[in-house]
Amino acid sequence: MSEQRVAWVDALRGMGIVSVMLCHNQIEPAPFKFLKLILVPVFFFASGLVFNPGKYDSYRAFVRRRFRALIVPYLFYSGVAWVFWLLVGLWSNFHLHTPQPAIGLTLAMALIGVPYGIAPLMPYNIPLWFLTCLFSADSVLFLLQRRVKTPGKLLFWMAALSVVGFLYGANPRDLRLPWNFDTALSVVFYYGAGYLFRRRFGLSLTWPWWGKLPIAAAFLALSVYLSTFNPQTYLFLNQLGSWPWFHATSLTCIVAFVLIAQLIAPTRLFSYLGRNSLPLLGLHVMGIVVFRTIVGAATPIAFDQNVATTMWSSYWTAGAILVVMPFIEIMNKHAPWTVGRPKPKTPAGPPAAATGGDADPSGAV
């Protein structure tokens, strides 16, 4: 796989993680409603682009690798967040302008929420629900593609599973399944779609920029329009709203985001954010709190007076990224297991020539 191809896949992830942070910084209602609808499908599609089941000779080997890439970081960021909120509760003299879970609740939710892995039991770091959901979808797609050999049949079964997941989530009396398995059924279609896209087209779209730009704009506008027909969507609760409108909005947005990612990949910024989307996902909530605290102590700016605006949401997002970046560099260098990557092995001889493979060994986020 060439560096150019990896860059746009990373840029797609970068667009996704920035959108997540904008939503968590109280962006305006209209873009918030749209972004929360399409974020999970976009992330799953991006992860599917680097899904490479052929590397594993057994399901056991696959699960072992994906556990290291997703669940080990999940446990790490859960622990970091729990300690962070515990300290915040103990030293609550800091005026953080953000909801703080009580110490007792944080402790109880950590003991219950970490092993169960669903968002309502994670007040200490809700975004981590995505990692357990992705792990569940990993298993579903790996087992499915081993038994269904043709792309058409694979698409059929993924669509059927999405209906099953939707019907399960549409009944509020149903118990949420561990590790967001119900949500994984609802959106594994997009994971598989990314996988099939790569198999069919590779990761190179050679159209000129003036061909991609109008198509991206048209599909993005269409996706925004379609989203207005599906106002109630909460993926972390497996509530898709309207099944047809959800998928129509998501599919058109993915087309737009893929083309936009290819256009912005040369800038390197979004590629960098995409390569580090896992630690950004795990740390950005705490980064937001720290940045708000610094700004509140150093300036007369009060967060609660500047909510639900795109400009201020962008400001808080940029600040949180700057807060988290030093930790990203430290973890990448000294603790790669925290970002879903294995520790580099010291080569015994001259390095072998590159032979391609996954754009991101973790395939995470």
C-alpha positions in Angstrom: 0.0 0.0 0.0 1.5 3.3 -1.0 2.0 6.2 1.4 -0.5 8.3 -0.6 -3.2 5.8 -0.1 -2.6 5.6 3.6 -2.7 9.3 3.9 -6.3 9.7 2.7 -7.5 6.8 4.9 -5.9 8.6 7.9 -7.4 11.9 6.8 -10.8 10.2 6.8 -10.3 9.1 10.4 -8.9 12.6 11.2 -12.1 14.2 9.9 -14.1 11.7 12.0 -12.2 12.4 15.3 -12.4 16.2 14.8 -16.1 15.9 14.3 -16.4 13.8 17.5 -14.6 16.5 19.5 -16.7 19.2 18.0 -19.8 17.4 19.1 -18.4 17.0 22.6 -17.7 20.7 22.7 -21.3 21.6 22.2 -21.4 22.7 18.6 -24.5 24.3 17.2 -27.7 22.1 17.2 -27.9 21.7 13.4 -24.4 20.4 12.7 -24.5 18.4 16.0 -27.6 16.5 14.8 -26.0 15.7 11.5 -22.6 14.7 12.9 -23.9 12.4 15.6 -25.9 10.6 13.0 -23.0 9.9 10.6 -19.9 9.6 12.8 -20.1 5.9 13.6 -20.8 4.8 10.0 -17.9 6.9 8.8 -15.5 5.5 11.4 -16.6 1.9 10.7 -16.1 2.4 7.0 -12.6 3.8 7.6 -11.8 0.8 9.8 -13.1 -1.6 7.2 -10.7 -0.1 4.6 -7.8 -1.6 6.6 -9.6 -4.8 7.7 -7.3 -7.6 6.5 -8.6 -11.0 7.7 -6.3 -12.9 5.4 -3.4 -12.3 7.8 -4.9 -14.6 10.4 -5.1 -18.4 10.1 -7.7 -18.8 12.9 -10.3 -16.8 14.8 -8.3 -17.2 18.0 -5.3 -15.5 16.4 -7.5 -12.7 15.1 -9.2 -12.1 18.5 -5.9 -12.1 20.3 -4.5 -9.4 17.9 -7.7 -7.3 18.0 -7.8 -7.6 21.8 -4.4 -6.0 22.0 -5.2 -3.4 19.5 -8.6 -2.3 20.9 -9.4 -3.7 24.4 -6.0 -3.2 26.0 -6.2 0.6 25.1 -9.8 0.6 26.2 -8.8 -0.7 29.6 -5.9 1.8 29.8 -8.0 4.9 28.9 -10.8 3.7 31.3 -8.3 3.6 34.1 -6.8 7.0 33.2 -10.2 8.6 33.1 -11.3 7.0 36.3 -8.2 8.3 38.1 -8.7 11.7 36.5 -12.3 12.1 37.7 -11.4 10.8 41.1 -8.8 13.5 41.5 -11.2 16.1 40.1 -13.7 15.1 42.7 -11.1 15.2 45.5 -9.8 18.6 44.4 -13.1 20.1 43.3 -12.0 23.7 44.1 -11.2 24.0 40.4 -14.1 25.6 38.6 -14.3 23.4 35.5 -17.6 24.5 34.0 -18.4 20.9 33.1 -20.5 18.2 34.6 -18.5 16.1 37.1 -19.7 12.6 38.1 -19.6 12.1 41.9 -16.7 10.1 43.3 -19.0 7.2 44.5 -20.8 7.0 41.2 -17.5 7.1 39.3 -16.2 4.2 41.4 -19.3 2.2 41.0 -19.6 2.8 37.2 -15.9 1.8 36.8 -16.5 -1.5 38.4 -19.6 -2.2 36.4 -19.1 -0.2 33.2 -15.6 -1.3 32.3 -16.4 -5.0 32.0 -19.8 -4.4 30.4 -18.5 -1.8 28.0 -21.6 0.3 27.1 -21.9 4.1 27.2 -24.6 4.6 29.9 -22.2 2.9 32.4 -19.2 5.0 31.4 -19.8 8.5 32.9 -16.0 8.8 33.3 -15.3 8.5 29.5 -18.3 7.8 27.4 -16.6 7.9 24.0 -14.8 4.6 24.9 -18.0 2.7 24.0 -16.8 2.9 20.4 -13.8 0.6 21.1 -15.9 -2.3 22.5 -18.4 -1.8 19.7 -15.7 -2.0 17.1 -14.3 -5.1 18.7 -17.7 -6.8 18.6 -18.1 -5.8 14.9 -14.6 -7.1 14.2 -15.7 -10.6 15.4 -18.9 -10.5 13.5 -17.3 -9.5 10.2 -14.4 -11.9 10.6 -16.6 -14.9 11.1 -19.1 -13.8 8.5 -16.6 -13.3 5.7 -15.0 -16.8 6.4 -18.4 -18.4 5.7 -19.7 -16.1 3.0 -17.3 -16.0 0.1 -19.1 -13.7 -2.5 -19.4 -10.0 -2.1 -23.1 -10.0 -2.9 -23.9 -12.5 -0.3 -21.8 -10.8 2.2 -23.6 -7.5 1.6 -26.9 -9.3 2.0 -26.0 -10.8 5.3 -24.6 -7.6 6.6 -27.8 -5.8 5.6 -29.8 -8.5 7.4 -27.8 -8.1 10.5 -28.4 -4.3 10.4 -32.1 -5.0 10.5 -31.7 -7.3 13.4 -29.7 -4.7 15.3 -32.2 -2.0 14.4 -35.2 -4.0 15.6 -33.4 -4.8 18.9 -32.6 -1.2 19.5 -36.1 0.0 18.5 -37.5 -1.7 21.6 -36.5 0.4 24.6 -37.4 -2.5 27.0 -34.6 -4.6 25.6 -31.4 -5.0 27.6 -28.3 -3.5 26.1 -25.9 -6.3 25.1 -22.4 -6.3 26.5 -19.7 -4.6 24.5 -22.3 -2.8 22.4 -22.9 -6.0 20.4 -26.4 -4.8 19.5 -25.0 -1.6 18.0 -22.3 -3.6 16.2 -25.0 -5.6 14.5 -26.7 -2.3 13.4 -23.6 -0.8 11.8 -21.3 -3.7 10.9 -22.7 -3.1 7.4 -20.3 -0.1 7.1 -17.4 -2.1 8.4 -18.0 -4.6 5.7 -18.6 -1.9 3.1 -15.2 -0.5 3.7 -13.6 -4.0 3.4 -15.4 -4.7 0.2 -14.6 -1.3 -1.2 -10.9 -1.9 -0.7 -11.2 -5.4 -2.3 -13.0 -4.0 -5.3 -11.4 -0.6 -5.9 -8.2 -0.6 -3.9 -7.3 2.6 -2.0 -6.6 4.8 -4.9 -9.1 7.1 -6.6 -7.3 8.8 -9.4 -9.9 11.4 -10.4 -8.6 15.0 -10.6 -9.5 17.3 -7.8 -11.9 19.3 -10.0 -13.8 16.1 -10.6 -14.0 15.1 -6.9 -14.9 18.5 -5.5 -18.4 18.9 -7.0 -19.3 15.3 -6.4 -18.2 15.6 -2.8 -20.2 18.8 -2.4 -23.3 17.3 -4.0 -23.3 14.2 -1.8 -22.6 16.2 1.3 -25.5 18.5 0.6 -27.7 15.5 -0.1 -26.6 13.8 3.1 -27.4 16.9 5.2 -30.8 17.2 3.5 -31.6 13.5 4.1 -30.6 13.8 7.8 -33.5 16.2 8.4 -35.9 13.3 8.0 -34.3 11.4 10.9 -34.0 13.7 13.9 -33.6 11.2 16.7 -30.5 9.1 16.4 -28.3 7.9 19.3 -25.9 5.3 18.1 -24.3 4.9 21.5 -27.7 3.6 22.6 -28.3 1.7 19.4 -31.2 4.0 18.4 -31.1 4.7 14.7 -34.3 6.5 14.4 -35.6 5.7 10.9 -33.8 2.7 9.4 -34.1 3.8 5.7 -33.2 7.5 6.4 -30.3 6.5 8.7 -28.7 4.4 6.0 -29.4 6.8 3.2 -27.8 9.7 5.1 -24.8 7.6 6.1 -24.1 6.2 2.7 -24.2 9.5 0.9 -22.1 11.1 3.6 -19.5 8.4 3.3 -19.2 9.1 -0.4 -18.6 12.8 0.4 -16.2 12.2 3.2 -14.1 9.8 1.2 -13.7 12.3 -1.6 -13.0 15.2 0.8 -10.4 13.0 2.6 -8.6 12.5 -0.6 -8.6 16.2 -1.3 -7.3 17.3 2.1 -4.8 14.4 2.7 -1.8 16.3 1.3 -2.2 18.9 4.0 -1.0 16.3 6.6 -2.9 17.8 9.5 -5.9 15.5 9.2 -3.6 12.6 8.4 -1.8 13.1 11.6 -5.0 13.3 13.6 -6.2 10.2 11.9 -3.1 8.3 12.7 -3.6 9.2 16.3 -7.4 9.0 16.4 -7.3 6.2 19.1 -5.4 8.3 21.8 -7.5 11.3 20.8 -10.6 9.3 21.4 -9.4 8.1 24.7 -8.0 11.4 26.1 -10.0 14.2 24.5 -12.7 14.5 27.1 -10.0 15.1 29.8 -8.1 17.4 27.4 -11.3 19.5 27.0 -11.6 19.8 30.7 -8.0 20.8 31.2 -8.0 23.3 28.4 -11.2 24.9 29.7 -9.6 25.1 33.2 -6.5 26.8 31.8 -8.5 29.3 29.8 -10.8 30.0 32.7 -7.9 30.7 35.1 -5.9 32.8 32.6 -8.7 34.8 30.9 -12.2 36.2 31.7 -13.7 33.7 29.2 -16.3 31.5 30.7 -17.2 28.4 28.9 -20.8 28.3 29.9 -21.3 31.7 28.3 -20.1 30.5 24.9 -21.9 27.2 24.3 -23.6 25.8 21.2 -21.7 27.9 18.7 -19.5 26.5 15.9 -16.7 29.1 16.4 -16.3 28.4 20.2 -16.6 24.7 19.7 -13.8 24.8 17.2 -11.7 26.9 19.7 -12.2 24.4 22.5 -11.5 21.5 20.1 -8.2 23.0 18.9 -7.2 23.7 22.5 -8.0 20.1 23.6 -5.9 18.7 20.7 -3.0 20.8 21.8 -3.3 19.6 25.4 -3.4 15.9 24.3 -0.7 16.1 21.6 2.3 15.8 24.0 0.8 12.7 25.6 0.3 11.2 22.1 3.9 11.7 21.3 5.1 10.2 24.5 2.8 7.1 24.2 3.7 6.6 20.6 7.4 6.6 21.5 7.5 4.8 24.8 4.2 2.9 25.2 2.8 2.0 21.8 0.5 -0.6 23.4 -1.6 2.3 24.7 -2.3 3.4 21.1 -3.1 -0.1 19.8 0.3 -0.8 18.2 2.7 -3.6 19.1 6.1 -2.8 20.4 8.6 -2.5 17.5 10.9 -5.5 17.2 14.6 -5.0 16.9 15.5 -6.4 13.5 18.1 -9.1 13.4 19.4 -8.1 10.0 18.8 -5.5 7.3 15.2 -4.3 7.1 13.1 -6.1 4.6 11.4 -4.3 1.7 7.9 -3.1 2.3 5.3 -5.5 1.1 2.1 -3.6 1.9 -0.5 -4.4 4.4 -2.8 -2.5 6.7 -2.6 1.2 6.8 -2.9 1.1 10.5 -1.8 -2.1 12.3 -4.4 -1.5 14.9 -7.2 -0.8 12.5 -8.7 1.1 15.4 -11.0 4.1 15.1 
